Amino acid sequence: MALQVRRVVTGHDSDGRAIVSIDEMSRNLVSGRPGQMGCVVWTTQGFPVDNTGSDDAGLRKTGTTLQNGTVFRVVEFGPGVSPRNHRTDSIDYAVVISGEIDMQLDDSVVTLRAGDVLVQRGTIHNWINKTDKPCVIAFVLIDAKPVEAGGKVLNATG
């Protein structure tokens, strides 16, 4: 897998003028399973977000989600990626950048293609790439309360 994501992050100089503080190929690579590689572009913790400072929040160690925060990552799913049914305690915004992938839910499957967008609201799901090309998706995961349905709390799993 050859995931390459250029990160351009803005900030401020000591006079309060806008600058580019980071311009690089993302280095915070993570893998959740065979056939999948991702990079963390940026994270935040706390609401409202504090844009003060110069720390590189893209290097923060995090799981899939960040309590009381956000995670922006780009993920490449290779052909035949290993299955991983999971649910997160987050609302996820996703944009398919390239390729095609199936999102499998409990009783249905939807195919997403380049340019498609998705709002994932704490559902159990799996990503399946049946094609011979990688699929790249940009995700923004925002901390959320666990889903309640049918009188049950559906906590994060997988």
C-alpha positions in Angstrom: 0.0 0.0 0.0 1.3 3.4 -0.9 -0.9 5.9 0.8 0.5 9.4 0.4 -1.3 12.4 1.8 0.1 15.9 1.7 -0.9 17.8 4.9 -1.0 21.6 4.7 -1.8 23.1 8.1 -2.1 26.8 8.7 -1.3 28.8 11.8 -0.1 32.2 12.9 3.3 33.9 13.4 4.1 35.9 16.5 2.5 39.0 14.9 -0.8 37.1 14.3 -0.3 36.9 10.6 -1.6 33.8 8.8 1.1 31.3 7.8 1.5 27.7 6.6 3.0 26.0 9.6 3.1 22.4 8.2 3.5 21.3 4.6 4.5 17.7 4.3 3.6 14.2 3.4 1.6 12.8 6.4 3.8 10.7 8.7 1.3 9.5 11.3 0.4 6.2 9.5 -1.9 3.7 11.2 -3.3 0.3 10.3 -6.4 -1.3 11.8 -6.2 -4.5 9.8 -4.4 -6.3 6.9 -5.1 -4.5 3.6 -5.9 -1.2 5.2 -3.6 1.8 5.9 -4.5 5.3 7.1 -3.0 8.5 8.2 -4.1 10.9 10.8 -4.2 14.4 9.3 -5.4 16.2 12.4 -7.1 15.8 15.8 -8.8 18.1 18.3 -9.9 17.7 21.8 -12.6 19.7 23.6 -15.4 21.9 22.3 -15.2 24.6 21.1 -11.9 23.8 19.5 -8.9 25.9 20.5 -6.9 27.0 17.5 -4.2 28.7 19.6 -0.7 27.2 19.7 1.6 25.4 17.4 1.6 21.8 18.5 1.2 19.2 15.7 -2.2 17.6 16.6 -1.8 15.2 13.7 0.8 13.4 15.7 -1.4 12.8 18.7 -1.8 9.1 19.4 -5.5 8.1 19.1 -7.7 5.2 18.5 -10.5 5.3 15.9 -12.1 8.1 17.8 -11.0 10.7 20.4 -13.1 11.3 23.5 -14.6 14.8 23.4 -12.8 15.5 20.2 -12.4 14.9 16.5 -10.1 12.8 14.3 -9.5 13.6 10.6 -7.9 10.7 8.8 -7.5 9.4 5.2 -7.8 5.7 4.8 -6.8 3.4 1.9 -8.7 0.1 1.7 -6.8 -2.4 -0.6 -8.5 -5.0 -2.7 -9.7 -7.9 -0.5 -9.2 -5.9 2.8 -9.7 -8.0 5.9 -13.2 -7.7 7.4 -13.8 -5.7 10.5 -17.4 -5.3 11.7 -17.3 -2.3 14.1 -19.3 0.5 15.6 -17.9 3.8 16.9 -19.2 6.3 19.4 -19.0 9.0 16.9 -20.7 10.7 13.9 -18.5 10.1 10.9 -18.4 12.2 7.8 -16.8 10.4 4.9 -15.9 11.4 1.3 -14.8 8.7 -1.2 -11.8 10.2 -2.9 -11.0 7.4 -5.3 -12.0 3.9 -6.1 -15.1 2.0 -5.0 -16.1 0.1 -1.8 -19.1 -1.7 -0.3 -20.3 -0.6 3.1 -22.0 -3.6 4.7 -24.6 -3.0 7.4 -26.6 -5.5 9.4 -29.0 -6.4 6.6 -27.9 -4.3 3.6 -25.0 -3.3 1.5 -24.4 0.0 -0.3 -21.7 0.7 -2.9 -19.9 4.0 -2.6 -17.8 5.4 -5.4 -15.4 8.4 -5.9 -17.3 11.6 -5.1 -19.9 9.9 -2.9 -20.4 11.2 0.7 -21.6 9.3 3.8 -22.8 10.3 7.2 -22.2 7.3 9.5 -24.3 7.6 12.7 -23.0 5.0 15.0 -24.1 2.0 13.0 -22.4 -1.4 13.0 -20.6 -1.6 9.6 -17.8 -3.2 7.6 -15.8 -2.0 4.6 -15.4 -4.5 1.7 -13.3 -3.8 -1.4 -14.3 -6.3 -4.1 -12.4 -4.5 -6.8 -8.8 -4.8 -8.0 -8.0 -1.2 -7.1 -7.6 0.6 -3.7 -10.3 2.8 -2.4 -9.3 6.0 -0.6 -11.8 7.7 1.8 -11.4 10.8 3.9 -13.1 10.6 7.3 -13.9 13.2 10.0 -14.9 11.4 13.2 -16.6 13.5 15.9 -17.2 12.2 19.4 -20.8 11.3 20.1 -22.9 9.7 22.8 -23.5 5.9 22.3 -26.5 5.2 20.2 -29.8 4.2 21.9 -32.2 2.1 19.9 -35.1 -0.2 21.0 -34.4 0.6 24.7 -30.8 -0.6 24.4 -27.5 1.3 24.4 -25.4 0.3 21.4 -21.8 0.9 22.5 -18.7 1.0 20.3 -17.4 -2.4 19.4 -14.9 -4.1 17.1 
